[in-house]
Amino acid sequence: ICKVWRGGCIIRAKLLETIVRAFTKEPSLSNLLLDSEISSIVKSRVGDLRKVVVESAQRGIASPALMNALSYYDNMKTKRGSAYIIQAQRDAFGAHTFERVDKEGKFHADWW
C-alpha cells in the first residue's frame, strides 16, 4: 500500500519509504511504533504534537485526530494503561469489583 501511495500522496514520500523499510524488515510487524526507526522518528516529534494538542485545547479548537493520536501513543508506552481507570469507574458506579496488581482476588471499594 505504501508503494502505491507514493505517487501523489500528501504523506511525504520519505516517511512512506521508512514505512516500507519497516514492513520489509519485519513483514509481520503488528504496529509501526514497534519498529526502531519509526519509533525514533515519533519520539523526536511527539513533543511538537503535545504542544499543538495543548494549544488547540486551550483555544477551544477541536482536533480529535491529533488528540487521539497522542493518547494512543501515550497508552502504547504505558505499562498500565487506562483499563485500570475503567475498572475503578465501573466499580464506583456499579459495584463491578476490580483486580489489584499486588493481591489476588476481586475487590470492591467504598468510593464515596
C-alpha positions in Angstrom: 0.0 0.0 0.0 2.8 2.4 0.9 4.4 1.9 -2.5 1.2 2.8 -4.3 0.6 5.9 -2.1 4.0 7.4 -3.1 2.5 8.6 -6.4 0.9 11.8 -5.3 0.0 11.1 -1.6 0.1 14.0 0.8 2.2 12.0 3.2 5.8 12.7 2.4 7.5 10.1 0.3 10.4 9.9 2.7 8.1 8.7 5.5 6.5 6.2 3.2 9.9 4.8 2.4 10.6 4.4 6.1 7.3 2.6 6.5 8.1 0.3 3.5 11.5 -0.4 5.1 9.8 -1.3 8.4 7.5 -3.8 6.8 10.2 -5.2 4.5 12.4 -5.8 7.6 9.6 -7.3 9.6 6.6 -8.4 7.4 4.5 -9.4 10.4 5.0 -6.1 12.2 1.9 -5.6 14.2 2.4 -1.9 14.9 4.6 0.7 13.3 5.6 2.0 16.7 7.4 -1.3 17.4 9.9 -0.6 14.5 13.0 1.1 15.9 13.4 3.6 13.1 9.7 4.7 13.2 9.8 4.8 17.0 12.8 7.0 16.9 11.1 9.4 14.5 7.9 9.6 16.6 9.9 10.1 19.8 11.7 13.0 18.3 8.5 14.7 17.2 6.0 13.8 19.9 6.9 17.0 21.9 5.7 19.1 19.0 2.5 17.1 18.8 1.9 17.7 22.5 2.4 21.5 22.0 -0.2 21.5 19.2 -2.7 19.5 21.2 -2.3 21.8 24.3 -2.6 24.9 22.2 -5.7 23.5 20.4 -7.3 22.6 23.7 -6.6 26.0 25.3 -8.1 27.8 22.3 -11.1 25.5 22.2 -10.2 24.2 18.7 -11.4 20.7 18.2 -8.5 18.4 17.0 -9.8 14.9 17.7 -7.4 13.1 15.4 -4.3 14.8 16.9 -5.5 14.4 20.5 -6.3 10.7 19.9 -3.0 10.1 18.2 -1.2 11.5 21.2 -3.4 9.5 23.6 -2.8 6.3 21.6 1.0 6.9 21.7 0.9 7.6 25.4 -1.1 4.5 26.0 1.3 2.3 24.0 4.3 3.4 26.1 2.4 3.0 29.4 2.8 -0.3 31.3 -0.5 0.0 33.0 -3.0 1.7 30.7 -6.4 3.3 31.1 -8.1 -0.1 31.6 -7.3 0.4 35.3 -9.2 3.6 35.4 -12.1 2.0 33.7 -12.1 -0.8 36.3 -12.3 1.8 39.0 -15.1 3.7 37.4 -17.1 0.5 36.8 -16.7 -0.4 40.5 -17.5 3.1 41.7 -20.7 3.5 39.7 -21.9 -0.1 39.5 -20.0 -2.2 42.2 -18.5 -4.4 39.5 -15.3 -5.0 41.5 -11.7 -4.6 40.4 -8.5 -6.6 40.4 -5.3 -5.4 42.1 -1.7 -5.9 40.9 -0.4 -6.5 44.5 -3.0 -9.1 45.7 -5.0 -11.9 44.2 -8.8 -11.8 44.0 -11.6 -9.4 43.3 -12.1 -6.2 45.3 -14.7 -3.6 45.9 -14.1 -0.1 47.4 -16.4 2.3 49.1 -15.7 5.2 46.7 -18.0 7.8 48.3 
